C-alpha cells in the first residue's frame, strides 16, 4: 500500500509555492485529483513528495518515510510524468532506454501491449510522432516503470478527447492492479470527475474541501436559468449548489443526472435555460 500523510502541514516548496496548515491522508489504490484556482497547490504537492522544499510546521510522511529519505530514494517510489523524456530513434528504442536498469519495470513486450489501443507502432520514428502521440508514449513509459506513486500534473489535458478516455481507463486499471496512488489535476472538471476517486479542493495554499466520487455519479454541469419561478429548495435537495441568485437569473452547479432536474425547469415563467460543463471556478465556489 502507498500512503501520503500530511498533518497540519505548512510547507514551502523549492519553487516558492506553499501549503498552509493542510491535513490529508491519501492511500492506494486511488486516483486523486487536485482542483485549485492556481497551480500552486499542485506544484507544492508534487515537490513535497520528492522532498524538494522544507517543512515549516506539522508533519509529512510518504510510505512512512520523511523528506530526507525521499530526496535520496524518490526514483524508487515515484514516477513523475514531467521527468519522462523520449530518447532513441524509434518508439521501441525509447521504451528500452527509459526502462533499462529500472527494477520492477515491465518488459518490452508488455509495454508494447499497452500501446496497442493508442495505435502507436514500435517501429515508428520518434520524429514522426505528433505531439499528442509523444504525450501518449510518455504516459505509457511512466506506467511501465511500475512505481507505487504516480504524478501526472495536467498530463491528460494534452491529449485528444479519445486518447484521454483511453489513457484515463489505462490509469484506473493500473491503479487497481498495482495498488498505486495516482495524483493529477486538470483544467477540465469532466476529466477530474471521470477518472478520480476523490477530489481535493484548494483555494491558493489552503485545503477547503474533500469530495469522494462514486461510480455512475456523472459529471457536474453549470445551469443558468433566466426568469422566475425556479423551485430553489427542491433543486438544492436534488443536488444543486447555488452560485448566483439575482431577481431574473439564477446560476447553480448541478451534481447528478440532469434529466431528473428537467421537470423543475419547465415553469412557464422561466424564459431560458443554459446547461454547460462546470468550470474549475464554479467547482471552487460550490466546494
Secondary structure as the mmCIF struct_conf table of DSSP 4:
data_model
#
loop_
_struct_conf.conf_type_id
_struct_conf.id
_struct_conf.beg_label_comp_id
_struct_conf.beg_label_asym_id
_struct_conf.beg_label_seq_id
_struct_conf.end_label_comp_id
_struct_conf.end_label_asym_id
_struct_conf.end_label_seq_id
STRN STRN1 UNK A 3 UNK A 13
TURN_TY1_P TURN_TY1_P1 UNK A 14 UNK A 15
BEND BEND1 UNK A 16 UNK A 16
STRN STRN2 UNK A 18 UNK A 27
BEND BEND2 UNK A 28 UNK A 29
STRN STRN3 UNK A 30 UNK A 36
BEND BEND3 UNK A 37 UNK A 39
HELX_RH_AL_P HELX_RH_AL_P1 UNK A 40 UNK A 48
TURN_TY1_P TURN_TY1_P2 UNK A 49 UNK A 51
STRN STRN4 UNK A 53 UNK A 62
TURN_TY1_P TURN_TY1_P3 UNK A 63 UNK A 64
STRN STRN5 UNK A 65 UNK A 65
HELX_RH_AL_P HELX_RH_AL_P2 UNK A 67 UNK A 77
STRN STRN6 UNK A 78 UNK A 80
HELX_RH_3T_P HELX_RH_3T_P1 UNK A 81 UNK A 83
BEND BEND4 UNK A 88 UNK A 89
STRN STRN7 UNK A 90 UNK A 90
HELX_RH_AL_P HELX_RH_AL_P3 UNK A 91 UNK A 99
TURN_TY1_P TURN_TY1_P4 UNK A 100 UNK A 101
TURN_TY1_P TURN_TY1_P5 UNK A 103 UNK A 104
HELX_LH_PP_P HELX_LH_PP_P1 UNK A 105 UNK A 107
HELX_RH_AL_P HELX_RH_AL_P4 UNK A 108 UNK A 115
HELX_RH_3T_P HELX_RH_3T_P2 UNK A 116 UNK A 118
TURN_TY1_P TURN_TY1_P6 UNK A 119 UNK A 119
TURN_TY1_P TURN_TY1_P7 UNK A 122 UNK A 123
STRN STRN8 UNK A 125 UNK A 125
HELX_RH_3T_P HELX_RH_3T_P3 UNK A 126 UNK A 128
BEND BEND5 UNK A 129 UNK A 129
HELX_RH_AL_P HELX_RH_AL_P5 UNK A 131 UNK A 144
TURN_TY1_P TURN_TY1_P8 UNK A 145 UNK A 145
BEND BEND6 UNK A 148 UNK A 148
STRN STRN9 UNK A 149 UNK A 153
TURN_TY1_P TURN_TY1_P9 UNK A 154 UNK A 154
HELX_RH_3T_P HELX_RH_3T_P4 UNK A 155 UNK A 158
BEND BEND7 UNK A 159 UNK A 159
HELX_RH_AL_P HELX_RH_AL_P6 UNK A 161 UNK A 178
TURN_TY1_P TURN_TY1_P10 UNK A 179 UNK A 179
STRN STRN10 UNK A 181 UNK A 184
BEND BEND8 UNK A 187 UNK A 187
HELX_RH_AL_P HELX_RH_AL_P7 UNK A 189 UNK A 195
BEND BEND9 UNK A 197 UNK A 197
STRN STRN11 UNK A 198 UNK A 203
TURN_TY1_P TURN_TY1_P11 UNK A 204 UNK A 205
STRN STRN12 UNK A 206 UNK A 212
TURN_TY1_P TURN_TY1_P12 UNK A 215 UNK A 216
STRN STRN13 UNK A 221 UNK A 227
BEND BEND10 UNK A 228 UNK A 228
HELX_RH_AL_P HELX_RH_AL_P8 UNK A 232 UNK A 237
TURN_TY1_P TURN_TY1_P13 UNK A 238 UNK A 239
STRN STRN14 UNK A 240 UNK A 246
TURN_TY1_P TURN_TY1_P14 UNK A 247 UNK A 248
STRN STRN15 UNK A 249 UNK A 254
BEND BEND11 UNK A 256 UNK A 256
HELX_RH_AL_P HELX_RH_AL_P9 UNK A 258 UNK A 261
HELX_RH_3T_P HELX_RH_3T_P5 UNK A 262 UNK A 265
TURN_TY1_P TURN_TY1_P15 UNK A 268 UNK A 269
STRN STRN16 UNK A 270 UNK A 277
HELX_LH_PP_P HELX_LH_PP_P2 UNK A 278 UNK A 279
HELX_RH_AL_P HELX_RH_AL_P10 UNK A 280 UNK A 286
#
